[in-house]
Amino acid sequence: MPNIKPISDLRNYTAVINEVSYGNRVYLTRNGYGQCAIIDIKELDEIDKKLALFHLMNKLNEAELSIQQDGTISSDDLEKELGVQY
């Protein structure tokens, strides 16, 4: 069950923070509407890693589609296009 509190409860910041743990977020409301959430930093790091992985997988899928639709070019053509000669 979500832990929902009015933002005014932050007057007693320590009590609110003590309720936060991994998987147990505290949601703060203002005038009855959701305003923000306080989550454990390890949980936030995990969410950030999953989001980065999602973006990476999305870009890889886009690249695979581009290869299937447009094909690829040779390394010689790439070197010429980039102006690099080895």
PDB file of N, CA, C and O in Angstrom:
ATOM      1  N   MET A   1       0.846  -1.181   0.000  1.00  0.00           N
ATOM      2  CA  MET A   1       0.000   0.000   0.000  1.00  0.00           C
ATOM      3  C   MET A   1       0.891   1.243   0.000  1.00  0.00           C
ATOM      4  O   MET A   1       1.833   1.327   0.788  1.00  0.00           O
ATOM      5  N   PRO A   2       0.606   2.196  -0.865  1.00  0.00           N
ATOM      6  CA  PRO A   2       1.455   3.380  -0.947  1.00  0.00           C
ATOM      7  C   PRO A   2       1.424   4.206   0.337  1.00  0.00           C
ATOM      8  O   PRO A   2       0.406   4.298   1.024  1.00  0.00           O
ATOM      9  N   ASN A   3       2.567   4.794   0.630  1.00  0.00           N
ATOM     10  CA  ASN A   3       2.704   5.656   1.792  1.00  0.00           C
ATOM     11  C   ASN A   3       2.538   7.095   1.310  1.00  0.00           C
ATOM     12  O   ASN A   3       3.466   7.682   0.753  1.00  0.00           O
ATOM     13  N   ILE A   4       1.350   7.657   1.526  1.00  0.00           N
ATOM     14  CA  ILE A   4       1.009   8.985   1.015  1.00  0.00           C
ATOM     15  C   ILE A   4       0.864   9.942   2.188  1.00  0.00           C
ATOM     16  O   ILE A   4       0.161   9.657   3.158  1.00  0.00           O
ATOM     17  N   LYS A   5       1.538  11.075   2.084  1.00  0.00           N
ATOM     18  CA  LYS A   5       1.510  12.062   3.163  1.00  0.00           C
ATOM     19  C   LYS A   5       1.373  13.468   2.573  1.00  0.00           C
ATOM     20  O   LYS A   5       1.808  13.721   1.450  1.00  0.00           O
ATOM     21  N   PRO A   6       0.771  14.366   3.328  1.00  0.00           N
ATOM     22  CA  PRO A   6       0.749  15.760   2.870  1.00  0.00           C
ATOM     23  C   PRO A   6       2.156  16.351   2.971  1.00  0.00           C
ATOM     24  O   PRO A   6       2.939  15.981   3.846  1.00  0.00           O
ATOM     25  N   ILE A   7       2.456  17.264   2.070  1.00  0.00           N
ATOM     26  CA  ILE A   7       3.795  17.854   2.039  1.00  0.00           C
ATOM     27  C   ILE A   7       4.114  18.588   3.337  1.00  0.00           C
ATOM     28  O   ILE A   7       5.285  18.763   3.674  1.00  0.00           O
ATOM     29  N   SER A   8       3.104  19.013   4.058  1.00  0.00           N
ATOM     30  CA  SER A   8       3.322  19.694   5.340  1.00  0.00           C
ATOM     31  C   SER A   8       3.992  18.781   6.359  1.00  0.00           C
ATOM     32  O   SER A   8       4.581  19.266   7.325  1.00  0.00           O
ATOM     33  N   ASP A   9       3.911  17.459   6.158  1.00  0.00           N
ATOM     34  CA  ASP A   9       4.587  16.529   7.072  1.00  0.00           C
ATOM     35  C   ASP A   9       6.103  16.666   7.006  1.00  0.00           C
ATOM     36  O   ASP A   9       6.804  16.150   7.877  1.00  0.00           O
ATOM     37  N   LEU A  10       6.619  17.351   5.992  1.00  0.00           N
ATOM     38  CA  LEU A  10       8.066  17.553   5.898  1.00  0.00           C
ATOM     39  C   LEU A  10       8.593  18.479   6.985  1.00  0.00           C
ATOM     40  O   LEU A  10       9.806  18.624   7.137  1.00  0.00           O
ATOM     41  N   ARG A  11       7.704  19.103   7.738  1.00  0.00           N
ATOM     42  CA  ARG A  11       8.155  19.887   8.892  1.00  0.00           C
ATOM     43  C   ARG A  11       8.933  18.985   9.843  1.00  0.00           C
ATOM     44  O   ARG A  11       9.879  19.408  10.507  1.00  0.00           O
ATOM     45  N   ASN A  12       8.497  17.724   9.885  1.00  0.00           N
ATOM     46  CA  ASN A  12       9.217  16.719  10.664  1.00  0.00           C
ATOM     47  C   ASN A  12       9.939  15.810   9.674  1.00  0.00           C
ATOM     48  O   ASN A  12       9.601  14.637   9.513  1.00  0.00           O
ATOM     49  N   TYR A  13      10.937  16.384   9.023  1.00  0.00           N
ATOM     50  CA  TYR A  13      11.668  15.741   7.935  1.00  0.00           C
ATOM     51  C   TYR A  13      12.225  14.384   8.339  1.00  0.00           C
ATOM     52  O   TYR A  13      12.117  13.422   7.577  1.00  0.00           O
ATOM     53  N   THR A  14      12.810  14.291   9.510  1.00  0.00           N
ATOM     54  CA  THR A  14      13.445  13.051   9.951  1.00  0.00           C
ATOM     55  C   THR A  14      12.443  11.909  10.036  1.00  0.00           C
ATOM     56  O   THR A  14      12.759  10.785   9.648  1.00  0.00           O
ATOM     57  N   ALA A  15      11.254  12.173  10.531  1.00  0.00           N
ATOM     58  CA  ALA A  15      10.237  11.122  10.642  1.00  0.00           C
ATOM     59  C   ALA A  15       9.825  10.614   9.264  1.00  0.00           C
ATOM     60  O   ALA A  15       9.625   9.414   9.077  1.00  0.00           O
ATOM     61  N   VAL A  16       9.699  11.515   8.307  1.00  0.00           N
ATOM     62  CA  VAL A  16       9.313  11.119   6.948  1.00  0.00           C
ATOM     63  C   VAL A  16      10.431  10.304   6.309  1.00  0.00           C
ATOM     64  O   VAL A  16      10.172   9.256   5.716  1.00  0.00           O
ATOM     65  N   ILE A  17      11.665  10.774   6.423  1.00  0.00           N
ATOM     66  CA  ILE A  17      12.808  10.074   5.836  1.00  0.00           C
ATOM     67  C   ILE A  17      12.970   8.680   6.440  1.00  0.00           C
ATOM     68  O   ILE A  17      13.344   7.743   5.734  1.00  0.00           O
ATOM     69  N   ASN A  18      12.699   8.535   7.705  1.00  0.00           N
ATOM     70  CA  ASN A  18      12.822   7.228   8.354  1.00  0.00           C
ATOM     71  C   ASN A  18      11.829   6.207   7.804  1.00  0.00           C
ATOM     72  O   ASN A  18      12.020   5.004   7.979  1.00  0.00           O
ATOM     73  N   GLU A  19      10.791   6.668   7.151  1.00  0.00           N
ATOM     74  CA  GLU A  19       9.798   5.763   6.556  1.00  0.00           C
ATOM     75  C   GLU A  19      10.206   5.291   5.163  1.00  0.00           C
ATOM     76  O   GLU A  19       9.594   4.375   4.614  1.00  0.00           O
ATOM     77  N   VAL A  20      11.234   5.913   4.592  1.00  0.00           N
ATOM     78  CA  VAL A  20      11.692   5.567   3.247  1.00  0.00           C
ATOM     79  C   VAL A  20      12.681   4.408   3.332  1.00  0.00           C
ATOM     80  O   VAL A  20      13.616   4.425   4.132  1.00  0.00           O
ATOM     81  N   SER A  21      12.457   3.412   2.500  1.00  0.00           N
ATOM     82  CA  SER A  21      13.403   2.301   2.370  1.00  0.00           C
ATOM     83  C   SER A  21      13.279   1.764   0.954  1.00  0.00           C
ATOM     84  O   SER A  21      12.406   2.178   0.191  1.00  0.00           O
ATOM     85  N   TYR A  22      14.164   0.837   0.617  1.00  0.00           N
ATOM     86  CA  TYR A  22      14.134   0.261  -0.726  1.00  0.00           C
ATOM     87  C   TYR A  22      12.763  -0.379  -0.956  1.00  0.00           C
ATOM     88  O   TYR A  22      12.342  -1.253  -0.198  1.00  0.00           O
ATOM     89  N   GLY A  23      12.082   0.060  -1.999  1.00  0.00           N
ATOM     90  CA  GLY A  23      10.762  -0.476  -2.321  1.00  0.00           C
ATOM     91  C   GLY A  23       9.626   0.169  -1.549  1.00  0.00           C
ATOM     92  O   GLY A  23       8.459  -0.140  -1.792  1.00  0.00           O
ATOM     93  N   ASN A  24       9.948   1.055  -0.627  1.00  0.00           N
ATOM     94  CA  ASN A  24       8.919   1.728   0.166  1.00  0.00           C
ATOM     95  C   ASN A  24       9.084   3.233   0.001  1.00  0.00           C
ATOM     96  O   ASN A  24       9.778   3.887   0.780  1.00  0.00           O
ATOM     97  N   ARG A  25       8.440   3.764  -1.018  1.00  0.00           N
ATOM     98  CA  ARG A  25       8.517   5.193  -1.312  1.00  0.00           C
ATOM     99  C   ARG A  25       7.514   5.956  -0.454  1.00  0.00           C
ATOM    100  O   ARG A  25       6.522   5.400   0.016  1.00  0.00           O
ATOM    101  N   VAL A  26       7.794   7.225  -0.263  1.00  0.00           N
ATOM    102  CA  VAL A  26       6.843   8.117   0.394  1.00  0.00           C
ATOM    103  C   VAL A  26       6.400   9.131  -0.651  1.00  0.00           C
ATOM    104  O   VAL A  26       7.224   9.853  -1.211  1.00  0.00           O
ATOM    105  N   TYR A  27       5.109   9.184  -0.909  1.00  0.00           N
ATOM    106  CA  TYR A  27       4.541  10.122  -1.873  1.00  0.00           C
ATOM    107  C   TYR A  27       4.005  11.326  -1.110  1.00  0.00           C
ATOM    108  O   TYR A  27       3.280  11.175  -0.127  1.00  0.00           O
ATOM    109  N   LEU A  28       4.366  12.517  -1.568  1.00  0.00           N
ATOM    110  CA  LEU A  28       3.934  13.744  -0.921  1.00  0.00           C
ATOM    111  C   LEU A  28       2.880  14.441  -1.774  1.00  0.00           C
ATOM    112  O   LEU A  28       3.003  14.517  -2.996  1.00  0.00           O
ATOM    113  N   THR A  29       1.860  14.940  -1.122  1.00  0.00           N
ATOM    114  CA  THR A  29       0.780  15.626  -1.826  1.00  0.00           C
ATOM    115  C   THR A  29       0.721  17.089  -1.400  1.00  0.00           C
ATOM    116  O   THR A  29       1.117  17.456  -0.294  1.00  0.00           O
ATOM    117  N   ARG A  30       0.218  17.898  -2.305  1.00  0.00           N
ATOM    118  CA  ARG A  30      -0.061  19.307  -2.008  1.00  0.00           C
ATOM    119  C   ARG A  30      -1.485  19.562  -2.440  1.00  0.00           C
ATOM    120  O   ARG A  30      -1.837  19.344  -3.600  1.00  0.00           O
ATOM    121  N   ASN A  31      -2.301  20.019  -1.519  1.00  0.00           N
ATOM    122  CA  ASN A  31      -3.728  20.263  -1.770  1.00  0.00           C
ATOM    123  C   ASN A  31      -4.417  19.018  -2.319  1.00  0.00           C
ATOM    124  O   ASN A  31      -5.311  19.109  -3.160  1.00  0.00           O
ATOM    125  N   GLY A  32      -3.991  17.859  -1.833  1.00  0.00           N
ATOM    126  CA  GLY A  32      -4.626  16.605  -2.220  1.00  0.00           C
ATOM    127  C   GLY A  32      -4.146  15.999  -3.518  1.00  0.00           C
ATOM    128  O   GLY A  32      -4.628  14.938  -3.915  1.00  0.00           O
ATOM    129  N   TYR A  33      -3.212  16.642  -4.187  1.00  0.00           N
ATOM    130  CA  TYR A  33      -2.692  16.139  -5.462  1.00  0.00           C
ATOM    131  C   TYR A  33      -1.230  15.725  -5.311  1.00  0.00           C
ATOM    132  O   TYR A  33      -0.472  16.356  -4.575  1.00  0.00           O
ATOM    133  N   GLY A  34      -0.849  14.681  -5.999  1.00  0.00           N
ATOM    134  CA  GLY A  34       0.525  14.215  -5.939  1.00  0.00           C
ATOM    135  C   GLY A  34       1.498  15.305  -6.350  1.00  0.00           C
ATOM    136  O   GLY A  34       1.314  15.964  -7.374  1.00  0.00           O
ATOM    137  N   GLN A  35       2.538  15.490  -5.540  1.00  0.00           N
ATOM    138  CA  GLN A  35       3.522  16.531  -5.804  1.00  0.00           C
ATOM    139  C   GLN A  35       4.896  15.929  -6.094  1.00  0.00           C
ATOM    140  O   GLN A  35       5.542  16.303  -7.073  1.00  0.00           O
ATOM    141  N   CYS A  36       5.340  15.009  -5.257  1.00  0.00           N
ATOM    142  CA  CYS A  36       6.648  14.392  -5.461  1.00  0.00           C
ATOM    143  C   CYS A  36       6.733  13.099  -4.655  1.00  0.00           C
ATOM    144  O   CYS A  36       5.836  12.762  -3.883  1.00  0.00           O
ATOM    145  N   ALA A  37       7.825  12.397  -4.858  1.00  0.00           N
ATOM    146  CA  ALA A  37       8.053  11.144  -4.144  1.00  0.00           C
ATOM    147  C   ALA A  37       9.467  11.140  -3.597  1.00  0.00           C
ATOM    148  O   ALA A  37      10.383  11.707  -4.194  1.00  0.00           O
ATOM    149  N   ILE A  38       9.631  10.497  -2.462  1.00  0.00           N
ATOM    150  CA  ILE A  38      10.953  10.301  -1.887  1.00  0.00           C
ATOM    151  C   ILE A  38      11.230   8.804  -1.956  1.00  0.00           C
ATOM    152  O   ILE A  38      10.459   7.992  -1.443  1.00  0.00           O
ATOM    153  N   ILE A  39      12.359   8.445  -2.608  1.00  0.00           N
ATOM    154  CA  ILE A  39      12.691   7.032  -2.739  1.00  0.00           C
ATOM    155  C   ILE A  39      14.133   6.790  -2.277  1.00  0.00           C
ATOM    156  O   ILE A  39      14.951   7.708  -2.229  1.00  0.00           O
ATOM    157  N   ASP A  40      14.410   5.557  -1.948  1.00  0.00           N
ATOM    158  CA  ASP A  40      15.742   5.147  -1.527  1.00  0.00           C
ATOM    159  C   ASP A  40      16.725   5.367  -2.679  1.00  0.00           C
ATOM    160  O   ASP A  40      16.393   5.102  -3.834  1.00  0.00           O
ATOM    161  N   ILE A  41      17.929   5.850  -2.372  1.00  0.00           N
ATOM    162  CA  ILE A  41      18.909   6.183  -3.413  1.00  0.00           C
ATOM    163  C   ILE A  41      19.336   4.951  -4.199  1.00  0.00           C
ATOM    164  O   ILE A  41      19.601   5.056  -5.396  1.00  0.00           O
ATOM    165  N   LYS A  42      19.409   3.791  -3.561  1.00  0.00           N
ATOM    166  CA  LYS A  42      19.770   2.567  -4.289  1.00  0.00           C
ATOM    167  C   LYS A  42      18.680   2.205  -5.292  1.00  0.00           C
ATOM    168  O   LYS A  42      18.971   1.741  -6.394  1.00  0.00           O
ATOM    169  N   GLU A  43      17.435   2.418  -4.908  1.00  0.00           N
ATOM    170  CA  GLU A  43      16.330   2.155  -5.825  1.00  0.00           C
ATOM    171  C   GLU A  43      16.381   3.123  -7.004  1.00  0.00           C
ATOM    172  O   GLU A  43      16.129   2.728  -8.142  1.00  0.00           O
ATOM    173  N   LEU A  44      16.704   4.388  -6.738  1.00  0.00           N
ATOM    174  CA  LEU A  44      16.820   5.378  -7.809  1.00  0.00           C
ATOM    175  C   LEU A  44      17.940   5.002  -8.773  1.00  0.00           C
ATOM    176  O   LEU A  44      17.772   5.098  -9.989  1.00  0.00           O
ATOM    177  N   ASP A  45      19.083   4.573  -8.236  1.00  0.00           N
ATOM    178  CA  ASP A  45      20.188   4.138  -9.091  1.00  0.00           C
ATOM    179  C   ASP A  45      19.767   2.975  -9.982  1.00  0.00           C
ATOM    180  O   ASP A  45      20.109   2.934 -11.164  1.00  0.00           O
ATOM    181  N   GLU A  46      19.028   2.036  -9.414  1.00  0.00           N
ATOM    182  CA  GLU A  46      18.558   0.886 -10.187  1.00  0.00           C
ATOM    183  C   GLU A  46      17.600   1.322 -11.293  1.00  0.00           C
ATOM    184  O   GLU A  46      17.666   0.814 -12.412  1.00  0.00           O
ATOM    185  N   ILE A  47      16.719   2.254 -10.982  1.00  0.00           N
ATOM    186  CA  ILE A  47      15.786   2.778 -11.986  1.00  0.00           C
ATOM    187  C   ILE A  47      16.563   3.477 -13.099  1.00  0.00           C
ATOM    188  O   ILE A  47      16.261   3.291 -14.278  1.00  0.00           O
ATOM    189  N   ASP A  48      17.567   4.285 -12.728  1.00  0.00           N
ATOM    190  CA  ASP A  48      18.381   4.979 -13.729  1.00  0.00           C
ATOM    191  C   ASP A  48      19.107   3.993 -14.641  1.00  0.00           C
ATOM    192  O   ASP A  48      19.178   4.207 -15.851  1.00  0.00           O
ATOM    193  N   LYS A  49      19.646   2.914 -14.069  1.00  0.00           N
ATOM    194  CA  LYS A  49      20.335   1.906 -14.881  1.00  0.00           C
ATOM    195  C   LYS A  49      19.366   1.231 -15.844  1.00  0.00           C
ATOM    196  O   LYS A  49      19.694   1.010 -17.009  1.00  0.00           O
ATOM    197  N   LYS A  50      18.170   0.903 -15.354  1.00  0.00           N
ATOM    198  CA  LYS A  50      17.170   0.267 -16.223  1.00  0.00           C
ATOM    199  C   LYS A  50      16.743   1.208 -17.334  1.00  0.00           C
ATOM    200  O   LYS A  50      16.541   0.775 -18.468  1.00  0.00           O
ATOM    201  N   LEU A  51      16.603   2.489 -17.025  1.00  0.00           N
ATOM    202  CA  LEU A  51      16.225   3.474 -18.037  1.00  0.00           C
ATOM    203  C   LEU A  51      17.328   3.617 -19.085  1.00  0.00           C
ATOM    204  O   LEU A  51      17.038   3.693 -20.279  1.00  0.00           O
ATOM    205  N   ALA A  52      18.585   3.655 -18.654  1.00  0.00           N
ATOM    206  CA  ALA A  52      19.703   3.739 -19.590  1.00  0.00           C
ATOM    207  C   ALA A  52      19.748   2.498 -20.479  1.00  0.00           C
ATOM    208  O   ALA A  52      19.991   2.606 -21.681  1.00  0.00           O
ATOM    209  N   LEU A  53      19.517   1.334 -19.902  1.00  0.00           N
ATOM    210  CA  LEU A  53      19.496   0.095 -20.679  1.00  0.00           C
ATOM    211  C   LEU A  53      18.354   0.113 -21.691  1.00  0.00           C
ATOM    212  O   LEU A  53      18.521  -0.323 -22.830  1.00  0.00           O
ATOM    213  N   PHE A  54      17.202   0.614 -21.276  1.00  0.00           N
ATOM    214  CA  PHE A  54      16.056   0.728 -22.189  1.00  0.00           C
ATOM    215  C   PHE A  54      16.408   1.616 -23.379  1.00  0.00           C
ATOM    216  O   PHE A  54      16.122   1.266 -24.523  1.00  0.00           O
ATOM    217  N   HIS A  55      17.036   2.777 -23.108  1.00  0.00           N
ATOM    218  CA  HIS A  55      17.416   3.686 -24.195  1.00  0.00           C
ATOM    219  C   HIS A  55      18.447   3.043 -25.121  1.00  0.00           C
ATOM    220  O   HIS A  55      18.366   3.186 -26.341  1.00  0.00           O
ATOM    221  N   LEU A  56      19.409   2.336 -24.541  1.00  0.00           N
ATOM    222  CA  LEU A  56      20.414   1.651 -25.343  1.00  0.00           C
ATOM    223  C   LEU A  56      19.775   0.598 -26.239  1.00  0.00           C
ATOM    224  O   LEU A  56      20.078   0.528 -27.430  1.00  0.00           O
ATOM    225  N   MET A  57      18.893  -0.220 -25.673  1.00  0.00           N
ATOM    226  CA  MET A  57      18.225  -1.264 -26.454  1.00  0.00           C
ATOM    227  C   MET A  57      17.369  -0.641 -27.555  1.00  0.00           C
ATOM    228  O   MET A  57      17.288  -1.181 -28.658  1.00  0.00           O
ATOM    229  N   ASN A  58      16.736   0.483 -27.263  1.00  0.00           N
ATOM    230  CA  ASN A  58      15.924   1.172 -28.259  1.00  0.00           C
ATOM    231  C   ASN A  58      16.794   1.649 -29.421  1.00  0.00           C
ATOM    232  O   ASN A  58      16.415   1.496 -30.582  1.00  0.00           O
ATOM    233  N   LYS A  59      17.962   2.228 -29.113  1.00  0.00           N
ATOM    234  CA  LYS A  59      18.880   2.685 -30.166  1.00  0.00           C
ATOM    235  C   LYS A  59      19.410   1.496 -30.973  1.00  0.00           C
ATOM    236  O   LYS A  59      19.541   1.593 -32.193  1.00  0.00           O
ATOM    237  N   LEU A  60      19.713   0.384 -30.311  1.00  0.00           N
ATOM    238  CA  LEU A  60      20.184  -0.799 -31.024  1.00  0.00           C
ATOM    239  C   LEU A  60      19.104  -1.342 -31.959  1.00  0.00           C
ATOM    240  O   LEU A  60      19.400  -1.763 -33.077  1.00  0.00           O
ATOM    241  N   ASN A  61      17.858  -1.332 -31.500  1.00  0.00           N
ATOM    242  CA  ASN A  61      16.753  -1.777 -32.362  1.00  0.00           C
ATOM    243  C   ASN A  61      16.595  -0.858 -33.566  1.00  0.00           C
ATOM    244  O   ASN A  61      16.349  -1.322 -34.679  1.00  0.00           O
ATOM    245  N   GLU A  62      16.738   0.452 -33.343  1.00  0.00           N
ATOM    246  CA  GLU A  62      16.673   1.401 -34.455  1.00  0.00           C
ATOM    247  C   GLU A  62      17.798   1.127 -35.459  1.00  0.00           C
ATOM    248  O   GLU A  62      17.584   1.172 -36.671  1.00  0.00           O
ATOM    249  N   ALA A  63      18.995   0.842 -34.944  1.00  0.00           N
ATOM    250  CA  ALA A  63      20.136   0.556 -35.820  1.00  0.00           C
ATOM    251  C   ALA A  63      19.898  -0.727 -36.616  1.00  0.00           C
ATOM    252  O   ALA A  63      20.202  -0.775 -37.808  1.00  0.00           O
ATOM    253  N   GLU A  64      19.365  -1.753 -35.984  1.00  0.00           N
ATOM    254  CA  GLU A  64      19.075  -3.004 -36.694  1.00  0.00           C
ATOM    255  C   GLU A  64      18.043  -2.784 -37.790  1.00  0.00           C
ATOM    256  O   GLU A  64      18.179  -3.325 -38.887  1.00  0.00           O
ATOM    257  N   LEU A  65      17.011  -1.993 -37.502  1.00  0.00           N
ATOM    258  CA  LEU A  65      16.010  -1.678 -38.522  1.00  0.00           C
ATOM    259  C   LEU A  65      16.634  -0.919 -39.680  1.00  0.00           C
ATOM    260  O   LEU A  65      16.321  -1.188 -40.840  1.00  0.00           O
ATOM    261  N   SER A  66      17.510   0.025 -39.375  1.00  0.00           N
ATOM    262  CA  SER A  66      18.175   0.797 -40.418  1.00  0.00           C
ATOM    263  C   SER A  66      19.028  -0.110 -41.306  1.00  0.00           C
ATOM    264  O   SER A  66      19.047   0.049 -42.526  1.00  0.00           O
ATOM    265  N   ILE A  67      19.726  -1.055 -40.692  1.00  0.00           N
ATOM    266  CA  ILE A  67      20.542  -1.994 -41.461  1.00  0.00           C
ATOM    267  C   ILE A  67      19.658  -2.851 -42.364  1.00  0.00           C
ATOM    268  O   ILE A  67      19.996  -3.094 -43.523  1.00  0.00           O
ATOM    269  N   GLN A  68      18.523  -3.309 -41.829  1.00  0.00           N
ATOM    270  CA  GLN A  68      17.622  -4.149 -42.626  1.00  0.00           C
ATOM    271  C   GLN A  68      17.014  -3.372 -43.784  1.00  0.00           C
ATOM    272  O   GLN A  68      16.857  -3.910 -44.880  1.00  0.00           O
ATOM    273  N   GLN A  69      16.672  -2.115 -43.548  1.00  0.00           N
ATOM    274  CA  GLN A  69      16.006  -1.318 -44.582  1.00  0.00           C
ATOM    275  C   GLN A  69      16.991  -0.699 -45.562  1.00  0.00           C
ATOM    276  O   GLN A  69      16.756  -0.704 -46.770  1.00  0.00           O
ATOM    277  N   ASP A  70      18.099  -0.163 -45.043  1.00  0.00           N
ATOM    278  CA  ASP A  70      19.023   0.605 -45.881  1.00  0.00           C
ATOM    279  C   ASP A  70      20.314  -0.135 -46.204  1.00  0.00           C
ATOM    280  O   ASP A  70      21.047   0.279 -47.101  1.00  0.00           O
ATOM    281  N   GLY A  71      20.602  -1.200 -45.505  1.00  0.00           N
ATOM    282  CA  GLY A  71      21.852  -1.925 -45.726  1.00  0.00           C
ATOM    283  C   GLY A  71      23.022  -1.233 -45.053  1.00  0.00           C
ATOM    284  O   GLY A  71      22.844  -0.329 -44.238  1.00  0.00           O
ATOM    285  N   THR A  72      24.213  -1.670 -45.405  1.00  0.00           N
ATOM    286  CA  THR A  72      25.433  -1.113 -44.829  1.00  0.00           C
ATOM    287  C   THR A  72      26.367  -0.667 -45.941  1.00  0.00           C
ATOM    288  O   THR A  72      26.107  -0.907 -47.120  1.00  0.00           O
ATOM    289  N   ILE A  73      27.463  -0.013 -45.553  1.00  0.00           N
ATOM    290  CA  ILE A  73      28.477   0.377 -46.532  1.00  0.00           C
ATOM    291  C   ILE A  73      29.792  -0.307 -46.150  1.00  0.00           C
ATOM    292  O   ILE A  73      29.971  -0.737 -45.011  1.00  0.00           O
ATOM    293  N   SER A  74      30.690  -0.399 -47.100  1.00  0.00           N
ATOM    294  CA  SER A  74      31.976  -1.043 -46.848  1.00  0.00           C
ATOM    295  C   SER A  74      32.860  -0.139 -45.993  1.00  0.00           C
ATOM    296  O   SER A  74      32.628   1.066 -45.897  1.00  0.00           O
ATOM    297  N   SER A  75      33.866  -0.733 -45.380  1.00  0.00           N
ATOM    298  CA  SER A  75      34.788   0.052 -44.557  1.00  0.00           C
ATOM    299  C   SER A  75      35.550   1.063 -45.415  1.00  0.00           C
ATOM    300  O   SER A  75      35.848   2.163 -44.949  1.00  0.00           O
ATOM    301  N   ASP A  76      35.870   0.704 -46.662  1.00  0.00           N
ATOM    302  CA  ASP A  76      36.557   1.633 -47.566  1.00  0.00           C
ATOM    303  C   ASP A  76      35.687   2.854 -47.848  1.00  0.00           C
ATOM    304  O   ASP A  76      36.170   3.986 -47.824  1.00  0.00           O
ATOM    305  N   ASP A  77      34.404   2.620 -48.114  1.00  0.00           N
ATOM    306  CA  ASP A  77      33.485   3.738 -48.358  1.00  0.00           C
ATOM    307  C   ASP A  77      33.322   4.605 -47.115  1.00  0.00           C
ATOM    308  O   ASP A  77      33.223   5.828 -47.218  1.00  0.00           O
ATOM    309  N   LEU A  78      33.296   3.985 -45.957  1.00  0.00           N
ATOM    310  CA  LEU A  78      33.176   4.726 -44.705  1.00  0.00           C
ATOM    311  C   LEU A  78      34.396   5.605 -44.496  1.00  0.00           C
ATOM    312  O   LEU A  78      34.264   6.771 -44.125  1.00  0.00           O
ATOM    313  N   GLU A  79      35.594   5.054 -44.733  1.00  0.00           N
ATOM    314  CA  GLU A  79      36.816   5.834 -44.601  1.00  0.00           C
ATOM    315  C   GLU A  79      36.799   7.029 -45.541  1.00  0.00           C
ATOM    316  O   GLU A  79      37.186   8.129 -45.148  1.00  0.00           O
ATOM    317  N   LYS A  80      36.361   6.832 -46.763  1.00  0.00           N
ATOM    318  CA  LYS A  80      36.273   7.941 -47.727  1.00  0.00           C
ATOM    319  C   LYS A  80      35.275   8.982 -47.253  1.00  0.00           C
ATOM    320  O   LYS A  80      35.534  10.182 -47.341  1.00  0.00           O
ATOM    321  N   GLU A  81      34.129   8.524 -46.748  1.00  0.00           N
ATOM    322  CA  GLU A  81      33.085   9.453 -46.297  1.00  0.00           C
ATOM    323  C   GLU A  81      33.574  10.276 -45.101  1.00  0.00           C
ATOM    324  O   GLU A  81      33.253  11.459 -44.989  1.00  0.00           O
ATOM    325  N   LEU A  82      34.345   9.656 -44.216  1.00  0.00           N
ATOM    326  CA  LEU A  82      34.841  10.353 -43.040  1.00  0.00           C
ATOM    327  C   LEU A  82      36.136  11.113 -43.317  1.00  0.00           C
ATOM    328  O   LEU A  82      36.596  11.895 -42.485  1.00  0.00           O
ATOM    329  N   GLY A  83      36.712  10.880 -44.480  1.00  0.00           N
ATOM    330  CA  GLY A  83      37.953  11.554 -44.811  1.00  0.00           C
ATOM    331  C   GLY A  83      39.142  10.985 -44.065  1.00  0.00           C
ATOM    332  O   GLY A  83      40.101  11.701 -43.775  1.00  0.00           O
ATOM    333  N   VAL A  84      39.083   9.696 -43.751  1.00  0.00           N
ATOM    334  CA  VAL A  84      40.151   9.031 -43.010  1.00  0.00           C
ATOM    335  C   VAL A  84      40.762   7.980 -43.909  1.00  0.00           C
ATOM    336  O   VAL A  84      40.049   7.141 -44.459  1.00  0.00           O
ATOM    337  N   GLN A  85      42.062   8.014 -44.063  1.00  0.00           N
ATOM    338  CA  GLN A  85      42.733   7.002 -44.879  1.00  0.00           C
ATOM    339  C   GLN A  85      43.787   6.314 -44.043  1.00  0.00           C
ATOM    340  O   GLN A  85      44.613   6.974 -43.413  1.00  0.00           O
ATOM    341  N   TYR A  86      43.767   5.000 -44.030  1.00  0.00           N
ATOM    342  CA  TYR A  86      44.765   4.218 -43.292  1.00  0.00           C
ATOM    343  C   TYR A  86      45.627   3.437 -44.236  1.00  0.00           C
ATOM    344  O   TYR A  86      46.526   2.718 -43.800  1.00  0.00           O
TER     345      TYR A  86
END
